Each structure stands twice: as C-alpha cells, then as structure tokens.
Amino acid sequence: MDKEVQYRNEGAVKSTKKKRKKRKKKNLLLKLIFRLIMIIIILLVVMIGVCGGYLINKLSKIDYNEKGLENVEINEGVENEGYLNIALFGIDARSNDYDSGSGSDAILIVSINQKTKEVKMVSVYRDSYLCYEDNKYTKLTDIYRKYGAEKTVSVLNRNLDLDISEYVTINFEVVADVVNYIGGVQVEIKKADLQYINGYIDENMKVTGIKSSYIRKAGTYNLDGIQALAYARIRYVGTDINRTERQREILMKTFEKVKKLNAVQLNGLVDKVLPKVQTTISSSEIIGLALGVTQYNVSTSTGFPYEWADYQPGEVYYLAPRNLEENVIKLHEELFGEEDYQVSGDLKKISNNLMTKTGIK
C-alpha cells in the first residue's frame, strides 16, 4: 500500500467543467458490467439472468450507488457518440468500504461500441501523473484513495477526453473467490517473481482468511485464487506497466473459464461475488443488457499512457505521460477509430502544463 501522497500545487490548468446530467441510456449501460465483470464478475450476472430468470434477486446483492455520477466532470465539447464508456476500479480494501481509504490498484476503461458490440479495454497505469484539480497533480491511484470513485472518473474524463458515464468498483478479494471457484488459472511463474510472490500470498491469506500455499520454484502452475491475486499484485518485477499486464492476464484467463460455466455454476458464483461489487449501473439496465450479452466481442487490451517517462521530483515516484495530447490522440484512434482526433482545449492546456511542470516533452 503506498503511503498517502502529498498533494502539490503545480502549473496552471484551467479546465472548463460541466456537471453531468445523468442521461437516459437507450442502450443499457451495464454493458460494462458484463465486461468488467467480464473481467471478472458480471458476465456471471448477465448470463444467469438469461439462463435462469433469477437476476433481480441476485442483483439486489450489489452495493448500488444511487447518487450515480451526477457531478462528474467532462471537458467542454467531449462526447464519445455511439460508445458506452465505463470505469472499472479494483481496490485493495480490508473491507467493502468503497468510498475512501483504499487506493485503486487496477484502473481500467471499458469502451463498448453500441452498434458493432465490440468491447475494448484499456488499463490506465495507477502511477500516472495527472491533473485532479486546477493547478494540482498527483498519481491516479491516490485520487481514488482521497476522493473516491466519482472524482477519479472526472480525472479520467478530463485527462483523456472521455465521457465515462458509469463505474464499477470491485474488491480484489473477488479475484481470489472467482479463481478458486473456477478451479484455478494456468500461469507461468518466472524466477524473478519468486522473490515477491510469496510475500503477497502470505498477506492475501491474512486479509481474506482463505488458505493457500507458497510457490517454491519457477514454472507453470495452476494458480489458486490467493496465488493468482498475489501474482497480479507484484509491483517490483519490471514496472507498473508489467503489473497491469499481469492483472490483465489473470482477468482474461479467468473470463475465458467463466464463459464455460453452466447456469447452475454461474448461480453459485454470483452469490459469492456480487456482495463485493459497487456500481452506479441500475438493476434495470443490467437486465436489459443481459438479453444481448452473447453479441459482445472483446477485441483489444492495452495500457495507457503509451509513451511515458519516470518522474520523481521528491520521494514519490510518478509515471508521467510523454506528451499527454499525443497519447490521447492515439487512445481515441484505438478506442473509437478517430484517425484525426483533435483534442479539446481543456486537454491541450493540461498536456502543455504537464510538459512545463515535468520537463518531459
């Protein structure tokens, strides 16, 4: 767990804000929930709704954030028309407290093309140095720790020119629960991983109360839930980029096995994991999406920013985008097929001020 960062005043970034009025969504937003907990859970929910008709009762187990994202900020003129964008946060919490105190170790954006049903997933590196208020910057994970989900969604919208409309937060305990339920996932453990993985295994067992065993030598293993969670949390082999790659590896392998579960198996899994999920997506939206879940196709998994540099002005390390504007242009091309995307004026100001502050061009 990183120590809470000292928030600093930096160069001038004045972003035009507008309060988001929650729009009625013709194409139900839970689409993410399928992807997101595609990534881990709600595909379960969605599929069980299709197969068994138990969905309303099951969905009552979710911690639904009725306040929604009514005050979330987006840059002036930004609207990713035809796409549903959802933020997925994976938190390392000691209890299901989603509002404060826990940083988000995994931050993903799920973008769903509402016409083609193509789903794309982008990891945003937790150490990314971004603007969270006018003239103030810090790493993304600490924004969630101090301000919670809505503020973090605003930061993603403002720094990436997105129009994220919903979020889902899951406790990382869910990973252990799901992986154990599906009988494990096969992963290659490298020699460098051995130095750290058993420490995480030990911590995970203490926090969750779930038993597991240590890994003594390099090789390919069928990891149980605690081991898989430990592998996904390793921070000191490679960079934050490598950690997000490990996270996506676990999530995608989990998803592939979850897709093969029958209705009865999904029913049991849903009961286990839904109490550890918080979302702004309503039950009615989830049900609407459930009818079309089989049409969706996941096509891309990558990380943001694409170009970056180490930035450490003091004791705290940051991952600074190397020209945020150019990174965002590439992001929009990959997510939305926009070959000549012109960033908003707000984003351009943030990008220029980041380069001035960090000296990274």
Secondary structure, DSSP 8 states (H G I E B T S, - for coil): -------EE-S-------B------SS-TTHHHHHHTTSSSHHHHHHHHHHHS-HHHHHTTSEE-TTTTTT-B--TT---TTEEEEEEEEE--SSS--SSS--EEEEEEEEEETTT-EEEEEEE-TTBEEEEETTEEEEHHHHHHHH-HHHHHHHHHHHHT----EEEEEETHHHHHHHHHTT-EEEEE-HHHHHHHHHHHHHHHHHH--------S-EEEEE-HHHHHHHHH--SSS-HHHHHHHHHHHHHHHHHHHTT--HHHHHHHHHHHGGGEEES--HHHHHHHHTTGGG-EEEEEEEE-SSEEEE-SSSS-EEEESSHHHHHHHHHHHHH--TT----HHHHHHHHHHHHHH---
